[in-house]
Amino acid sequence: MSNIRMPVKDPLPSDEMSYLGKRKPTWIENTTEDRDSLHLCRLYPSTNTYGIPDLPLATPAIIPDALIAYREQNKPTPLLKNPAVHFYLDDYRFNSVWSKPWRSADAINDKRYTTILTPDFSLYTDMPDVLRQYNIYRNRWCGCFWHDAAKLNVIPSVSWLGPETWDYCFAGIPQGSVVAMNGIGSNPRGRPYELYKAGFLAMLDIIKPPAILSYGFMPAELKAMVPTHEYPTRWKQIKTKLKAQRDQDKARQAHHLLLASPKSDQGAMPVPTSSPAILTAQEV
């Protein structure tokens, strides 16, 4: 166990004028990690007007072979030499990475994962804009924490809504960084796709990623614009396993019927026993 813990003191210079250019409040001096629910004791540098932390550059060298859902990283992963942890799940399944970040870093680091995607906290059209900004802040802060405290490679998860959100949705991601995105919303039918495509083009112009990790389907039109690594969703993997199991059951049934037939003069057919491994990005 790596025993990663958050420091009590601000990581910025310890002089009394170091807290955002003002005298550091007494309550921050005396705050412990359990009471600091906003992590004000550990602020990261920011070059944007929102104060959203700046993530380190993610290079193509850390692109994973497969994506494993958070909380499933402790399950066996045969034939996966370089997996990364993702958070394309319901928010309640990973809210603890913000409320207890040192515990999530312990759990991930202890499983010998070296790469992680930043948590994809949801952005809703009917959500107050300040809460959308807060979720982007949490996305970037967790990535900075994992890189700083757990020494993990971090790939930013990027998401957006309308043009009014692009300024902060793309903040904190350095130009030339690899990014990851959820394929939901990229279905090329109806108006939502046009909105998604507009944001996609803006993201390419602002971040200029050398490659994209797509969790799930991405239209060929978008994949043609940038090198893309497409990974199967968890549900696609489940459907693939179920189909393989049904095919295996049918093969077994046909084998037994053949053996039970009195007119059969064929030798015994081998019974399939193995199941396919988890799909990797190259097998999609």
Number of C-alpha atoms within 10 A of each C-alpha: 8 11 12 17 14 17 12 18 17 18 13 14 10 11 9 11 11 14 19 9 8 9 11 16 10 8 8 15 12 11 15 16 18 11 9 14 12 12 19 15 22 17 19 19 13 14 11 13 9 14 15 26 24 20 26 19 17 21 17 16 7 16 21 22 17 24 27 20 15 22 15 11 19 14 9 8 14 8 13 17 10 14 21 25 24 24 21 26 15 11 13 8 12 18 13 13 19 19 15 14 21 21 17 21 23 18 20 23 20 13 12 12 16 18 24 26 27 28 29 25 23 17 20 12 9 7 10 10 14 9 13 22 17 15 18 28 21 21 26 26 25 23 24 25 22 26 19 13 16 20 14 21 22 28 32 28 28 22 22 23 17 12 12 10 16 17 15 19 23 22 24 25 25 19 16 17 21 25 29 25 20 20 18 14 15 19 15 16 9 8 9 15 15 15 16 20 19 14 21 19 13 16 20 16 11 17 18 17 22 17 20 22 25 22 22 19 18 22 12 10 10 15 16 9 12 14 13 17 21 23 26 21 20 18 10 13 16 13 12 16 17 12 12 15 15 12 13 17 15 12 16 17 13 13 16 14 12 17 16 10 9 8 8 11 9 8 8 11 13 9 13 12 8 9 10 9 12 18 21 18 17 10 9 11
